[in-house]
Amino acid sequence: MIFYKTDEQVELMRISALLVSETLSEIAKILRPGLATIEIDKLANEFILDNGAVPSFYNYNGFPHHIITSVNDVVVHGFPGSETLKDGDIITVDVGVIKNEYHGDHAYTFVIGDASEEVLKLVKTTKESLFIGIEEAIVGKRLGDIGFAIQNHNEKQGFSVVRDFVGHGLGKSMHEDPQVPNYGKRGSGLLLKENLVLAIEPMINLGKKDVFIEKDGWTVKTADGKPSVHFEHDVCIKKGKAFILSDYAPIEAAEKNNVNLIFSA
């Protein structure tokens, strides 16, 4: 079932989305080689609780952590742990919060130190494709227009689009209808109507699109061991131009000011 929000509900969702953005900006300030990913989880949990919200992911279908940290060939759903970041790593941090009964949920990929040119290109292209997809998230377009735009931009650069995991509707539940694939055909799929809120999240691989799930039942990795990049925004369908509820600006400012990170804008 698809839930269209009122303007008041969209504003509550924007508050949740912006708290995710603020959490990711706090994380961007501390990322460095030698940092254990469990320390990122601890910081995020404390920041979310201090701001009157709760982490969406904790105990969601049994997920054992407060946030998701996916390093290098981990596509999504990576566990924070004792693993430490190294120079040249990429890490996607995916954060969800519940505030005022509504979810915010988005992700950002950070580059630690000196990564290869092909990885930097993958990060740049994936991020670009998110905004290219968002340009299609307007009243009168169809769901397939979003997926086509994302797929087309990435495949033109020689990268592959993950098929097994997709974006989704967002609201009082973290995963609502419809599913939002990062691939598709122009003019196909659901007709987009005003105040539908979507989490649009391209997951793009340097190598082949194939993935597998680790024995923990959560961690998704690329089948060929090559890196994967994931960016995500919370987006409300509007006439003429989509309303992006989340905000990368504070994340990018923190990223730019951290000497251990490569600025991805």
C-alpha positions in Angstrom: 0.0 0.0 0.0 1.3 3.5 -0.9 0.9 6.3 1.6 0.9 9.9 0.4 1.8 12.4 3.1 0.2 15.6 4.1 2.4 18.7 4.0 2.6 18.6 7.8 3.8 15.0 7.7 6.4 15.9 5.1 7.7 18.6 7.4 8.0 16.0 10.3 9.8 13.7 7.9 12.2 16.5 7.0 13.1 17.0 10.6 14.0 13.3 10.8 15.9 13.4 7.6 17.9 16.4 8.7 18.9 14.7 11.9 20.3 11.9 9.8 22.3 14.5 7.8 23.6 16.0 11.1 24.6 12.6 12.4 26.5 11.9 9.2 28.3 15.2 9.4 29.4 14.4 13.0 30.7 11.1 11.7 32.5 12.8 8.9 34.5 14.8 11.5 36.1 11.7 13.1 36.8 9.4 10.1 40.5 8.5 9.8 42.8 5.6 9.3 43.0 3.4 12.4 39.4 4.2 13.5 37.4 1.1 14.4 33.9 1.1 12.8 32.3 0.2 16.1 33.4 3.7 17.3 31.4 5.2 14.5 28.3 3.2 15.7 28.8 4.4 19.3 29.1 8.1 18.3 26.0 7.9 16.0 23.9 6.2 18.6 24.8 8.8 21.3 24.2 11.7 18.9 20.8 10.4 17.8 19.6 9.8 21.4 20.9 13.2 22.5 18.7 14.7 19.8 15.5 13.1 21.0 15.3 10.3 18.4 16.1 6.6 18.3 18.1 4.7 15.7 15.8 3.0 13.1 18.1 0.1 12.4 18.7 -1.2 15.9 16.9 -4.6 16.2 15.1 -4.0 12.9 14.4 -7.6 11.8 17.2 -8.5 14.3 19.9 -6.2 13.0 22.3 -6.0 15.9 23.8 -2.4 15.4 22.6 1.2 15.4 24.0 2.1 12.0 25.4 0.4 8.9 29.1 0.7 8.0 30.0 -0.9 4.6 33.7 -0.9 3.7 35.1 -1.4 0.2 33.5 -4.5 -1.3 30.6 -4.4 1.1 27.6 -3.1 -0.8 25.2 -2.6 2.1 24.2 -3.9 5.6 27.8 -4.0 6.9 28.3 -4.6 10.6 30.3 -2.1 12.7 33.0 -3.9 14.6 36.7 -4.0 15.6 37.7 -3.6 11.9 39.8 -0.5 11.5 39.8 1.9 8.5 42.9 2.0 6.3 44.3 4.6 4.0 42.6 4.1 0.6 39.4 2.6 2.0 35.9 3.7 1.1 33.2 3.5 3.7 29.5 3.9 3.2 27.7 5.0 6.4 23.9 4.4 6.3 21.9 6.0 9.2 18.3 5.9 10.1 16.4 7.6 12.9 12.8 7.7 14.2 11.7 11.2 15.4 8.1 12.3 15.8 7.0 8.8 14.7 8.6 9.3 11.2 11.8 7.8 9.7 14.7 9.5 8.2 17.1 7.2 6.3 20.0 8.1 4.1 23.6 7.2 3.3 26.9 8.7 2.2 30.2 7.2 0.9 33.4 8.6 2.3 37.0 8.1 0.9 39.7 7.6 3.5 43.1 9.0 2.3 44.5 8.0 -1.1 42.1 5.9 -3.1 42.7 4.9 -6.7 41.5 7.0 -9.6 38.9 4.4 -10.7 37.5 4.3 -7.2 37.3 8.1 -7.0 35.5 8.0 -10.4 33.1 5.4 -9.0 32.3 7.6 -6.0 31.8 10.7 -8.1 29.6 9.0 -10.7 27.4 7.3 -8.2 26.8 10.6 -6.3 26.0 12.3 -9.6 23.6 9.6 -10.5 21.6 10.1 -7.3 20.9 13.7 -8.2 20.2 12.8 -11.9 17.6 10.3 -10.6 16.1 12.9 -8.3 15.6 15.2 -11.2 13.0 12.6 -12.5 11.2 12.5 -9.1 8.4 14.9 -10.0 4.7 14.7 -10.5 3.7 13.1 -13.8 6.9 11.1 -14.3 7.1 7.4 -13.6 9.2 5.2 -11.3 11.0 3.8 -14.3 12.2 7.3 -15.2 14.2 7.5 -12.0 15.8 4.1 -12.4 16.6 4.6 -16.1 18.4 7.9 -15.3 20.5 6.3 -12.6 21.3 3.2 -14.6 22.1 5.1 -17.8 24.5 7.5 -16.1 26.5 4.8 -14.4 26.6 2.3 -17.2 27.9 5.0 -19.5 31.0 5.2 -17.3 31.4 1.4 -17.3 30.0 0.7 -13.8 27.2 -1.8 -12.9 24.0 -1.3 -11.0 23.1 -3.7 -8.2 19.7 -5.3 -8.9 19.2 -7.3 -5.7 18.7 -4.2 -3.4 16.7 -1.1 -4.2 15.3 2.1 -2.7 11.9 2.3 -1.1 9.0 4.4 0.2 9.5 6.0 3.6 7.2 7.2 6.4 6.1 5.8 9.7 7.6 2.5 8.5 11.2 2.5 7.3 10.3 0.4 4.2 7.0 1.3 2.5 5.8 0.8 -1.0 6.9 1.3 -3.7 10.3 -0.2 -4.3 12.6 2.1 -6.1 15.0 0.2 -8.5 18.1 1.9 -9.7 17.5 0.6 -13.2 14.4 0.6 -15.4 12.7 1.8 -18.6 11.6 5.3 -19.3 7.9 5.8 -19.0 7.3 2.5 -17.1 6.1 1.8 -13.6 4.1 3.7 -11.0 2.9 7.2 -11.9 4.5 9.7 -9.5 2.1 11.8 -7.5 2.6 14.7 -5.1 3.8 14.0 -1.5 5.0 10.5 -2.1 8.3 10.2 -0.1 11.0 8.0 -1.4 14.5 6.9 -0.3 16.4 6.9 -3.6 19.7 5.1 -3.2 21.9 4.0 -6.1 24.2 1.1 -5.2 26.9 0.9 -7.9 29.7 -1.6 -8.3 33.1 -1.0 -9.9 33.0 -4.5 -11.4 30.0 -6.8 -12.1 26.5 -6.3 -10.6 26.4 -9.6 -8.8 26.4 -9.8 -5.0 26.2 -12.3 -2.2 25.1 -12.3 1.4 27.6 -13.4 4.1 26.9 -16.1 6.7 25.7 -13.5 9.2 22.6 -13.1 7.1 23.1 -9.4 6.6 26.4 -8.3 5.1 26.1 -7.9 1.3 29.3 -8.1 -0.7 30.2 -7.8 -4.4 30.7 -11.3 -5.9 34.0 -10.3 -7.6 35.5 -8.5 -4.5 35.6 -5.1 -6.2 34.4 -1.9 -4.4 30.8 -0.7 -4.3 29.5 2.8 -3.6 26.1 3.8 -2.1 24.5 7.3 -1.8 21.0 7.9 -0.6 18.6 10.9 -0.1 15.1 11.2 1.2 13.0 12.8 -1.5 9.4 14.1 -1.7 7.6 14.1 -5.1 6.5 17.6 -6.1 5.5 19.4 -9.2 8.3 20.7 -11.3 11.2 19.9 -8.9 11.6 17.3 -6.2 11.9 18.4 -2.5 15.0 16.8 -1.0 14.3 16.4 2.7 17.9 15.4 3.7 20.9 17.7 3.2 24.4 16.8 2.1 25.7 20.3 2.7 26.8 19.8 6.3 28.3 16.4 5.5 30.3 17.8 2.6 31.5 20.7 4.8 32.7 18.3 7.5 34.2 16.0 4.8 36.1 19.0 3.3 37.5 20.0 6.6 38.7 16.5 7.6 42.3 16.1 6.3 41.9 12.4 6.3 39.1 12.4 3.7 38.9 13.1 0.0 36.2 15.6 -0.8 33.7 13.8 -3.0 31.7 16.8 -4.4 
